Amino acid sequence: MDAVNSARARLRKYPVLVAQCRKTGTAYARCVIKSSNIKKDDCKSEFENFKNCLVNAAMKNKTRL
């Protein structure tokens, strides 16, 4: 049961992490939305920036993704 409780606590922090990365998240969302026929790797750089931001925010908040 400890694993479930720690997972729930970690999931509760996700909105904070996403909020801290709102600029890169917005850039990624704009890239995805602008094309009606998106293909793999069309928004790769935006996704990588968003992912790196989330990883860094998780480290700062002492949690993991």
C-alpha positions in Angstrom: 0.0 0.0 0.0 3.0 2.3 0.5 3.7 2.1 -3.2 0.2 3.2 -4.0 0.3 6.1 -1.6 3.7 7.4 -2.8 2.4 7.1 -6.4 -0.6 9.2 -5.5 1.5 11.8 -3.8 3.8 12.0 -6.9 0.8 12.3 -9.2 -0.6 15.2 -7.1 2.6 17.2 -7.9 2.2 16.8 -11.7 0.0 19.9 -12.2 2.6 22.0 -10.4 5.3 20.6 -12.8 3.2 21.3 -15.8 2.5 24.8 -14.6 6.2 25.5 -14.2 6.7 24.5 -17.8 3.7 26.4 -19.3 5.8 28.3 -21.8 7.4 25.2 -23.4 4.1 23.3 -23.0 2.3 26.1 -24.9 4.9 26.0 -27.7 4.5 22.3 -28.0 0.7 22.5 -28.1 0.8 25.3 -30.7 3.1 23.1 -32.9 0.7 20.1 -32.6 -2.4 22.2 -33.2 -1.1 24.0 -36.3 -1.2 20.9 -38.5 -4.3 18.9 -39.2 -2.1 16.0 -40.5 0.7 15.8 -38.0 3.5 13.2 -38.6 6.0 11.7 -36.3 8.8 14.1 -35.4 7.0 17.2 -36.7 7.2 18.8 -33.3 10.2 16.9 -32.0 12.2 19.9 -30.8 9.2 21.5 -29.0 8.5 18.1 -27.3 12.1 17.7 -26.3 12.1 21.2 -24.8 8.9 20.5 -22.9 10.2 17.1 -21.7 13.5 18.6 -20.5 11.6 21.4 -18.6 9.5 18.8 -16.9 12.5 16.7 -15.9 14.2 19.8 -14.5 11.1 20.9 -12.6 10.8 17.4 -11.2 14.3 17.6 -9.9 13.8 21.0 -8.4 10.6 19.7 -6.6 12.4 16.5 -5.5 10.0 14.2 -7.3 10.2 12.0 -10.3 8.1 11.6 -13.4 
